[in-house]
Amino acid sequence: MAFTYVATTARGQVRLLIPDRTDSGHLFEDAEIDAFLSMEASVVKLAAAAALETIASDNAMVLKVIRLLDLTTDGAKTSDALLKRAGLLREQAAAEDYTGGIDWAEMVVDDFSLRQRLENEALRG
C-alpha cells in the first residue's frame, strides 16, 4: 500500500485539497489518487472534487445517523459538507482555463476565405 505526499506534485496537491496528508489513516492509496487524476484529465481540482464525492458517498452509506451515549454522528450532514466543497472545487476548475491554446479556428475553403483569413491575421498581428 503506497502513500506519498509531496505538495509540489499533482498527487500531493489532490491530497492537500481533500485533505489526506498523513500516512497514518490515509484515505486513498497513490494509485487511487492517480486514477482520479486520470479520470479528470489531470486537472487537480477536478480530481480532488471526485475524491471528495467518493468520500461523501462512503460516509452517507456507512455512517448514517448514529447516537451512542453523548456522541452523535450524522453521515448525511458530513456528506453534504463534502459535496459542497467538491462543487466549489468544480466551479473553480471551470472558471480557470483548461482548454489549451486554441481560442478560435479559421478554415480556408476558397479564395474568399483565404483573403478573409489573411486580413484577420494581419489585424491580430
N, C-alpha and C positions, 0 to 999 in steps of 0.2 A: 504494500500500500504506500504509494508515493505522495508526499506532501512537500511542496516548496512554496516559499513566499518571498519573492523578490519584487518590491514595489515598482521597479522600472520595467518589468516585463508585462505583457498583456495579461498573462495568467495572474500575476501579482496584483494588477490593477483591478481585475474582476474580484479577487479575494478582498481587496481593500474596500470595494463598494458594497459587498453583500453583508456584513463583514465576516470573514473566515480567515483570520490572520494567525491563529495559533495552532501548533501541531497537535496539542492535546485536545481531543474532542472536535477536530475539524469536521466540517460538514461535507466537503467534497474532496475527492481524490484529484490529483493533477489531470488524469485522463478525462475526468468528468468536466472539469473546467475547460480543458481543450475542446471537448465535444460541444459545450455551449458556444465557445468562440467559433468553432467550425460551422455550427448551425446558424449563427448570426453574422456570417460573413466577416469575421474577425473584428467586429465593432464591439469595443469593450463594454460600453454602456448597455448595449442590447444583450450581450452575453450575461452581464450582471442582472439585468431585468429577468431574463429567462431563468437564471439560478434562483432569484427571489421568488418567482412564480412557482418554481418547483418546491421550494421550502414551504411556501404558503399552502400549497395543496397537501403536502405531507402533514403540516400542522393541523389543517382542517380535518383530515381523515383520522389522525391519531389522537389528538388531544381532546377534541370536542369541548364539553364543559365538565370539569372535574372539581368537586368540592371534597376536601378532606380536612376535617377539623377547621382551622382558621385559614387554610390555604385553598385558593381558588385559581384554576387555570381556565382560560377561555380561548380555545383554538381558533374560533371564528374571528374574534377580535384581533388576535395575533395575525391571522391570515389576511384580514382586511388591511392592517397596517403595512404588511409586507407587499401586498398588491398595490397599495397607493404609492409606495416607494418605487416599485417596478414601473408603474405607469409614469411617474415623474422621470425616471431614467429613460424610458422610451420617448417621452416628449423632448427631453434634452438631446437625445440622439437624432431625432427628426429635425430639430432646429439647427443642428450642425450639418455641414455639407459633406456628405459621404458619396456624392455622385461621381467623383473623379474629375477629370479635366474637361469634359465636354459640356458647354452651356447650350450650344445650338449646332446644327449641322446643315450645310447647304449642299444641295445636289445639283450638278450640272448635267442637263439632258439635251440642251440645244445651244445654238449661238446666243440667243437672247439671255438664257440663264447664265451662260459663261460671262457675258458682259456685265450682267447684274452682280454676279459673284465678285468679279474683279473690282467693280465700283464699291461694293460693300467692304471688301478687304482694304481698299485704299482709304475709305472713311474711317475704318477701325485703326489703321496703322499710322 
